[in-house]
Each structure stands twice: as structure tokens, then as C-alpha cells.
Amino acid sequence: MLRKRIKLFLILPLIFVGIFALASYSDAAICDLKSVGWDKNRAGEQELVGLTVVGQDCAGSVIDIKILEDGVTSDDIVSTRSRTATAAGVNDSWIVDLSNVGFSLDPTYEFFIQAQVRGASGTGSFVDSRSNPGNKKRFLYVDRSGAGDGGITITEFEVNPSNLPLNTLGEVTIYFKVTVVRPDELKTYCGTDPSWSVVLKDSTGDQTLRGGQMNLSSSQQQYKFDFVERFRTAAIDSSIILQGKIECGASEAPIDLATSEVKTVTIGSGDSGSGTCNNNGICDVGETTFTCPADCKGEPGENQTFEFSLDNPLEADNLLELIDVLATWLFNLSIPVVVVMIVYSGVMFLTSRGESARIIQAKQILLYAVVGFAIILIGKGFITLIESILNLGTTP
């Protein structure tokens, strides 16, 4: 009996020592988070920003960190990471990345931080930067210029050539390139695909020369709208003023997204400046009583100058082009004629009833139709051959 009491007397202290040691170890292993915050309040896109999780007795603990964007209806998780803490917490950084941020018309975004001790719960295991006392480093504010427009810019707007001779039908190539950094954002902002246009500027206002829809794609950032335009130039020195535009919204009240620099195609020497009536009260060179009556007022009995031009309906500037136009016209006309003649000869064959005269006549009609059509085909090909020979040695 005495021996049992001695054993119990020795075991009880050991049990108390074990319980005390276990409690001390558990207290030491619990990481107590105090706060989390940014090292600054404002930053720009792609800027490196520091963040700090302040804790106590956190050495070796794993801290799960979330960076969120403060939304109106819900918060978007922008970035997540896990870090092994030191005794005082975690020092980390984040490169401001807006690619995972939901669309917003507000150009300022607000980001906050949440930190959680992995595997722990209760007081001290979770902190949120929005709860920092005194509003200290609660939010990181990021301004994005042009938010909503998808980062759209006109990267190229050029004209070639920049000079045309007087009184001619000249061609001008217009190079129009646009970059959209975030196409989906732009389409959401406009409600549909935005439109592009090249406008002709004169004293009466802007006149759309060419345009259309952009047909945005989420996987495409570069868009190209090059084209060739033909201009009938005047008999006096003047100029053609062009500008590229990107707009969205209804045509009667569009929203301007981007506008290019003004490009000028000079007609002749271009001494008339803008080539339009500037309404400055002075009859400048190139202005007449017909084109600019506000500046050039004619007196009774005074000779007046009027502009008159007759467009060429054939659109041919030389003999070779004229022959080609006529050959094309004959070719288009011959197709239905040949079809009618072949059908007519076939009907004659069927209704000849063995009469040799009608059979011979039907054969002649069929022969003449086929031979005539062959001659027209050969003639058009011969014109193309001659044109190719004449163009040898010339620069394309």
C-alpha cells in the first residue's frame, strides 16, 4: 500500500509539469496578428508597392495574404500569396496589376489587404487593412488615365502623296492605324463596337470621306483601316484637309475617343493656304467671287471667275485605258447576246423538221455566236498583253 502511495506521489508532479509545459508551448506557437497595411496611399499602374503584416510570436507561421479591389457590389480578388512569417510578421510587395480588376467608369481604384494565419481561428488570426485605426494605410488608390476607353490611341495617320497636280483625277493613299490596349473594356464602355472615320474638313464643316465599325476582338490590339481615295482636283491652287476620328455612341451625338493630327494634301503649289474660304474679309489668292463671296465681292460690270469641270464618265485618262473600258463594255454586253443566239439556234434545230436550209442557218448562227464571243475574249486578252508589255521597265 505504501509503495502505491509513493508511486502516485511521484507521478502527480510529473503530470502537472507536462500540462504546464504543453500550455507554454501552445502559447508560444500561436501567431497573433495586429494589423496589415500599405507603405503608401497612392500608386500608378505597374508600380511596385510594399505591404506589411504586423504580428507577434509569428516565427514560422504561414500567412495567407489577399489583395482585393473595393467594388460597389462585391470585392474582386486581384492577387493571393502565402508567406512564412518572422516573429514580427511579414514584409512583402505587389506590382500594381489592373488586368484582373473588373470594369469601372470610375478612373480611381481602391485596393485593400486581408491576412489570415493558416490553420488558425479566433482573435488575432485574421486582419483587414480597412480596420486599421486612424485610417492609416487602409487603402491603396490607383488612378488610371483614360479608364473606360480601353487605352485607345491613333498610332498612325498619314497621307501619300502629299501633293497633287492641278485639274486631274489623282489617287491618295490614307494610312490609318489604331491601338486598343483593352478591347473588351472599350466595347463595354461604348455598348457596341466603336466607329472609325476619315473626314474631309472645309469651310462648311466636316464631311465623312470613309468610315465603318472597328469590329473589336479581345485578342487583338492593333487595327488598320488603310484605303485609297480618288480626288478630282481644281484648276487653282488649293488643298485637301483630312483627319482621322474614333467615336462611339449614336451618330447624332457621338462620343469622341481619339482624333488624329490634321493632314494636308496640297493641290498645285498650295499658295492659297487652306484652300477654303477663310472669311477674313480679304480676297486672298485662290479665293474668287464664286468660291468665297464673303471675302471677294464683285462690282457691277466687273469680270468674275467661275469654276467649271466636267467629270469623265469613262474614268479613262489615256487611249489605252479608253480601249480597255470599251473592251470591257463589249465583253459584258456580249455574254447575254451569245446566250440568246445559242438558244435561238437550238430552237431552229428542233423546229427544222429535217429542212436542210433551216439546219444550215441554225449551224451558221451557232458558229457566228461562238466565233464572235471568242474574238471578244481574245481582244480583251490582247489589250491586257499590250498593257503589260508597255508597263515593262516601269516602277510599280
C-alpha positions in Angstrom: 0.0 0.0 0.0 2.8 2.3 0.9 4.6 1.5 -2.3 1.4 2.6 -4.4 1.2 5.9 -2.5 4.9 6.6 -3.3 4.3 6.0 -7.0 1.2 8.2 -7.0 3.2 10.9 -5.2 5.9 10.8 -7.9 3.5 10.6 -10.9 1.3 13.6 -9.9 4.1 16.2 -10.1 5.2 14.8 -13.5 1.6 15.2 -14.8 1.5 18.9 -13.6 4.8 19.6 -15.2 3.7 18.1 -18.5 0.5 20.1 -18.5 2.3 23.4 -17.8 4.9 22.7 -20.5 2.2 21.9 -23.1 0.3 25.1 -22.3 3.5 27.1 -22.6 4.4 25.5 -25.9 0.8 26.2 -27.3 1.0 29.8 -26.3 4.4 30.2 -28.0 3.1 28.6 -31.2 0.0 31.0 -31.6 0.7 33.9 -34.0 -1.2 37.0 -33.0 -1.8 39.3 -36.0 -2.1 43.0 -35.1 -2.6 44.9 -38.4 -1.9 44.9 -42.2 -1.4 47.9 -44.4 0.3 49.5 -47.4 3.5 51.5 -47.3 1.9 54.3 -49.3 -1.7 55.5 -50.1 -1.3 56.2 -53.9 0.4 54.5 -56.8 0.3 54.1 -60.6 -0.2 51.1 -62.8 2.8 48.7 -62.8 4.3 50.5 -59.8 5.9 48.4 -57.0 4.1 48.9 -53.7 5.1 47.5 -50.3 2.8 45.9 -47.8 3.3 44.8 -44.1 1.6 42.3 -41.9 2.4 43.1 -38.3 2.2 40.2 -35.8 3.5 38.9 -32.5 5.1 35.5 -31.9 4.6 34.6 -35.6 8.0 33.0 -36.4 7.5 30.1 -38.8 3.7 30.6 -39.2 2.3 30.6 -42.7 0.3 33.8 -43.5 -2.2 33.7 -46.4 -2.5 37.2 -47.9 -5.2 38.5 -50.3 -5.2 41.8 -52.2 -8.7 42.9 -53.2 -10.3 45.7 -55.1 -13.1 47.5 -53.2 -16.1 47.2 -55.5 -19.5 48.7 -55.3 -21.4 45.4 -55.1 -18.6 42.9 -54.5 -14.9 42.8 -53.9 -12.6 41.4 -56.6 -9.7 39.3 -55.5 -6.7 40.7 -57.5 -3.8 38.7 -56.0 -3.2 35.9 -53.5 0.1 34.7 -51.9 1.4 32.8 -48.9 4.4 33.9 -46.9 6.3 32.3 -44.0 6.4 35.0 -41.2 9.1 36.1 -39.0 8.4 36.8 -35.3 7.2 40.3 -36.2 5.1 39.4 -39.2 5.6 39.7 -43.0 7.1 42.3 -45.3 6.0 41.8 -48.9 5.4 43.8 -52.1 3.0 43.9 -55.0 3.3 45.3 -58.6 0.1 47.1 -59.3 -1.7 45.0 -61.9 -5.2 46.0 -63.2 -5.6 43.1 -65.6 -7.8 41.2 -63.1 -9.8 44.2 -62.0 -13.5 44.4 -63.0 -14.5 47.2 -65.4 -15.4 50.6 -63.9 -16.2 54.0 -65.3 -14.5 55.5 -62.2 -10.8 56.0 -63.1 -9.7 55.5 -59.4 -9.4 52.1 -57.9 -9.2 51.3 -54.2 -7.3 48.2 -53.0 -7.2 46.7 -49.5 -5.4 43.7 -47.9 -6.6 40.7 -45.8 -4.2 38.4 -43.9 -5.0 35.1 -42.3 -2.9 32.7 -40.2 -3.2 29.3 -41.9 -4.9 26.7 -39.8 -5.8 29.2 -37.0 -9.1 30.8 -36.0 -10.3 33.3 -33.5 -9.0 36.7 -32.3 -5.6 37.6 -33.8 -5.7 35.1 -36.6 -7.2 37.5 -39.2 -6.7 41.1 -40.0 -8.1 43.5 -42.7 -6.5 46.8 -43.7 -9.9 48.5 -43.7 -10.0 48.1 -39.9 -6.7 49.9 -39.3 -7.1 52.5 -36.6 -6.9 56.2 -37.7 -7.4 55.3 -41.3 -3.7 54.5 -41.6 -2.8 52.9 -44.9 -6.2 51.3 -45.2 -6.5 51.7 -49.0 -4.1 51.9 -51.9 -5.6 54.3 -54.5 -4.6 53.7 -58.1 -5.5 56.3 -60.8 -5.7 55.1 -64.4 -5.9 57.8 -67.0 -8.5 57.2 -69.7 -10.3 54.5 -67.7 -13.2 53.2 -69.7 -11.8 54.0 -73.2 -9.7 50.8 -73.3 -6.5 52.8 -73.7 -7.3 53.6 -77.4 -4.9 55.7 -79.4 -4.4 56.6 -83.1 -0.8 55.4 -83.7 -0.6 56.4 -87.4 -2.5 58.7 -89.7 -0.6 59.6 -92.9 -1.4 60.5 -96.5 0.6 59.7 -99.6 1.3 61.6 -101.8 1.0 64.9 -100.0 0.8 66.9 -103.3 -1.4 66.5 -106.4 -1.2 68.4 -109.7 -4.0 70.8 -110.8 -7.0 69.7 -112.8 -6.6 66.0 -112.7 -8.1 62.8 -111.1 -5.5 61.8 -108.5 -5.2 59.0 -106.0 -4.3 59.4 -102.4 -3.5 56.5 -100.1 -4.6 57.1 -96.5 -2.8 55.1 -93.7 -4.9 54.8 -90.6 -3.8 52.6 -87.6 -5.3 52.3 -84.1 -4.2 50.6 -80.9 -6.6 49.4 -78.3 -5.0 48.1 -75.1 -8.2 46.7 -73.5 -10.7 46.0 -76.3 -13.3 44.4 -74.0 -13.3 47.4 -71.8 -13.8 49.8 -74.7 -16.7 47.7 -76.1 -18.4 47.7 -72.7 -17.9 51.5 -72.5 -19.4 52.1 -75.9 -22.1 49.5 -75.6 -21.1 48.2 -79.1 -18.1 48.4 -81.4 -16.8 52.0 -81.9 -16.7 53.5 -85.3 -13.7 54.9 -87.3 -13.9 57.7 -89.9 -11.8 59.9 -92.1 -13.3 63.3 -92.5 -12.7 66.0 -95.1 -12.5 69.4 -93.5 -13.7 72.6 -95.3 -15.4 75.8 -94.6 -18.8 74.1 -94.4 -17.7 71.6 -91.7 -16.6 68.0 -91.5 -17.7 65.6 -94.2 -17.2 61.9 -93.8 -15.0 60.6 -96.6 -14.8 56.9 -95.5 -15.7 55.0 -92.3 -17.1 51.9 -90.6 -17.2 49.8 -87.4 -14.0 48.6 -85.8 -15.1 45.0 -85.0 -13.2 44.7 -81.8 -11.7 41.4 -80.7 -10.5 40.6 -77.2 -7.3 39.0 -78.6 -6.5 41.9 -81.0 -4.9 45.2 -80.0 -3.8 46.6 -83.5 -6.4 47.7 -86.1 -5.7 49.0 -89.6 -8.0 51.0 -91.9 -5.9 51.9 -94.9 -7.6 52.8 -98.2 -7.1 54.7 -101.5 -9.3 57.6 -102.3 -9.6 59.4 -105.7 -9.9 63.2 -105.8 -10.8 65.4 -108.8 -8.5 68.4 -108.2 -9.4 72.0 -109.1 -7.8 74.2 -111.7 -6.5 76.6 -109.0 -4.0 76.1 -106.1 -5.8 74.7 -103.1 -5.6 71.9 -100.6 -7.4 68.9 -99.2 -7.5 68.7 -95.4 -8.1 65.2 -93.8 -8.4 64.0 -90.2 -9.0 60.6 -88.6 -11.5 60.0 -85.8 -12.6 57.3 -83.5 -16.1 57.7 -81.9 -18.7 55.6 -80.0 -22.3 56.1 -79.4 -25.2 57.3 -81.6 -24.2 59.1 -84.8 -26.3 62.1 -83.8 -24.4 62.5 -80.5 -21.2 60.5 -80.7 -18.5 60.4 -78.0 -15.0 61.3 -79.3 -12.5 58.7 -78.2 -9.4 59.7 -80.3 -8.6 62.3 -83.0 -5.6 62.3 -85.2 -3.5 65.2 -86.4 -4.7 67.1 -89.4 -3.0 66.1 -92.7 -3.0 68.2 -95.8 -2.8 67.2 -99.5 -1.6 70.3 -101.4 -3.2 70.9 -104.9 -0.7 72.7 -107.2 1.6 75.0 -105.2 -0.9 75.3 -102.4 -0.3 79.1 -102.2 -4.0 79.5 -101.2 -3.2 78.3 -97.7 -6.1 76.1 -96.5 -7.8 76.1 -100.0 -11.0 77.1 -98.4 -12.8 80.4 -97.8 -11.3 81.8 -94.5 -13.9 84.6 -94.2 -11.4 87.1 -93.1 -12.8 89.9 -95.2 -9.8 89.9 -97.6 -9.9 88.3 -101.1 -6.8 86.1 -100.7 -5.0 84.2 -103.5 -7.1 81.3 -104.7 -10.4 82.8 -103.5 -12.9 84.0 -106.1 -16.3 85.7 -106.0 -17.7 82.2 -106.8 -15.9 80.1 -104.1 -15.8 82.9 -101.5 -18.4 85.6 -102.0 -18.0 86.8 -98.4 -14.4 87.9 -99.0 -14.4 88.6 -102.7 -17.3 90.9 -103.5 -17.7 91.7 -107.2 -18.6 95.1 -108.5 -21.2 95.8 -111.2 -19.7 95.2 -114.7 -16.6 93.5 -113.3 -15.4 90.3 -114.8 -16.0 87.3 -112.5 -14.3 83.9 -112.4 -16.3 80.7 -112.2 -15.1 77.2 -111.7 -16.3 74.6 -114.1 -15.3 71.0 -114.6 -16.8 68.0 -116.4 -16.1 64.6 -114.9 -15.0 61.9 -117.3 -17.8 59.3 -117.2 -15.5 56.6 -118.6 -12.8 57.2 -115.9 -10.1 56.8 -118.5 -7.1 59.2 -118.6 -5.4 57.8 -121.8 -6.1 55.9 -125.0 -5.1 52.6 -123.6 -7.5 52.9 -120.7 -10.2 54.0 -123.0 -9.7 50.9 -125.2 -9.8 48.7 -122.1 -13.0 50.3 -120.9 -14.7 49.8 -124.3 -13.4 46.2 -124.5 -14.8 45.5 -121.0 -18.2 47.1 -122.0 -18.3 44.9 -125.2 -17.4 41.8 -123.2 -20.2 42.4 -120.7 -22.7 43.1 -123.5 -21.7 40.0 -125.5 -22.4 37.5 -122.8 -26.2 37.8 -122.8 -26.2 38.2 -126.7 -24.3 34.9 -127.1 -26.6 33.1 -124.7 -29.7 34.3 -126.7 -28.1 33.4 -130.1 -27.2 29.9 -128.9 -30.7 29.3 -127.5 -32.1 30.6 -130.8 -30.0 28.3 -132.9 -31.1 25.4 -130.7 -34.7 26.2 -131.2 -34.1 26.3 -135.0 -32.5 22.8 -134.9 -35.5 21.4 -133.0 -38.1 23.0 -135.3 -36.3 22.4 -138.6 -38.1 19.1 -139.2 -35.4 17.9 -141.5 -35.3 21.0 -143.6 -31.7 21.4 -144.7 -32.0 25.2 -145.2 -33.1 25.8 -141.6 -30.4 23.3 -140.3 -27.7 25.2 -142.2 -29.0 28.5 -140.9 -29.0 27.3 -137.3 -25.4 26.0 -137.7 -24.3 29.4 -139.0 -26.0 31.3 -136.2 -24.3 29.0 -133.6 -20.9 29.3 -135.4 -21.1 33.1 -135.6 -22.1 33.4 -132.0 -19.2 31.3 -130.8 -16.6 32.9 -133.1 -17.7 36.4 -132.2 -17.5 35.7 -128.5 -14.1 34.1 -128.9 -12.9 37.2 -130.8 -14.1 39.5 -127.9 -12.2 37.3 -125.4 -9.1 37.3 -127.4 -9.4 41.1 -127.9 -9.6 41.8 -124.2 -6.7 39.4 -123.5 -4.7 41.1 -126.3 -5.3 44.6 -124.7 -4.1 43.2 -121.3 -1.0 41.7 -123.0 -0.1 45.1 -124.7 -0.6 46.9 -121.4 1.7 44.5 -119.6 4.4 45.0 -122.4 4.1 48.8 -122.2 4.5 48.6 -118.4 7.7 46.7 -118.5 10.5 48.6 -117.1 8.3 51.0 -115.2 8.3 51.0 -111.4 5.2 49.5 -109.9 
